Amino acid sequence: MNPVLADVIGLLGSALMVIAYAYSNIARPMNYTLFNLLNLIGSLLLIASLAVHFNMASMALEIVWSMIALFGLFKAVTARKQA
């Protein structure tokens, strides 16, 4: 992947995660599906960027972040189906 494209992808991922964080502080009631989806997509974009600009600590953080977001998304979707 082109290093400039990797930067753009990483910035987009960061933006999505900041939007999710801001949303979690503003929205009442909060849509957990949207929140976790934004975090999951953001972390996956950052992982793609980190594949070009590798940093072990950041990669570990994004992998854990994506797993938490995936778990939260699963939980939100199953809760919605039960309601």
C-alpha atoms as one frame of an Amber mdcrd trajectory, in Angstrom:
protein
   0.000   0.000   0.000   1.153   3.517  -0.784   2.424   5.246   2.427   0.337
   8.362   1.699  -2.799   6.233   1.257  -1.956   4.458   4.522  -1.838   7.856
   6.245  -5.218   8.858   4.812  -6.745   5.534   5.869  -5.273   5.910   9.373
  -6.588   9.459   9.694 -10.045   8.329   8.600  -9.937   5.541  11.189  -8.884
   7.988  13.892 -11.665  10.363  12.876 -14.283   7.613  13.143 -13.090   6.686
  16.607 -13.138  10.322  17.764 -16.652  10.687  16.324 -17.714   7.562  18.248
 -16.250   8.957  21.460 -17.945  12.323  20.985 -21.201  10.551  20.152 -21.003
   8.521  23.367 -20.770  11.749  25.360 -23.567  13.555  23.521 -26.239  11.031
  22.542 -29.058  10.186  24.892 -30.107   7.439  24.471 -27.029   5.973  22.863
 -27.215   3.604  19.894 -24.685   0.946  20.886 -24.762  -0.635  17.439 -23.650
   2.628  15.818 -21.107   3.324  18.558 -19.446  -0.089  18.292 -19.602  -0.127
  14.492 -17.781   3.219  14.306 -15.150   1.935  16.725 -14.744  -1.348  14.849
 -14.365   0.279  11.434 -12.044   2.916  12.864  -9.788   0.366  14.525  -9.675
  -1.817  11.399  -8.682   1.191   9.294  -5.941   2.007  11.792  -4.740  -1.613
  11.675  -4.503  -1.326   7.876  -2.501   1.884   8.254  -0.260   0.297  10.877
   0.535  -2.535   8.479   2.501   0.092   6.510   3.677   2.315   9.380   4.181
  -0.431  11.975   4.211   0.335  15.684   3.852  -2.629  18.037   2.123  -0.767
  20.882  -0.403   0.873  18.555  -1.057  -2.380  16.709  -1.704  -4.217  19.992
  -4.060  -1.450  21.132  -6.014  -1.498  17.864  -6.335  -5.284  17.865  -7.734
  -5.226  21.407  -9.934  -2.217  20.548 -11.383  -4.035  17.544 -12.097  -7.167
  19.597 -13.909  -5.104  22.252 -15.893  -3.273  19.559 -16.767  -6.570  17.868
 -17.971  -7.994  21.189 -20.005  -4.838  21.871 -21.493  -4.934  18.388 -22.471
  -8.587  18.816 -24.036  -7.792  22.180 -25.948  -4.780  20.792 -27.262  -6.717
  17.794 -28.380  -9.712  19.883 -30.052  -7.400  22.426 -31.932  -5.670  19.600
 -33.164  -9.034  18.259 -34.442 -10.024  21.717 -36.344  -6.768  22.198
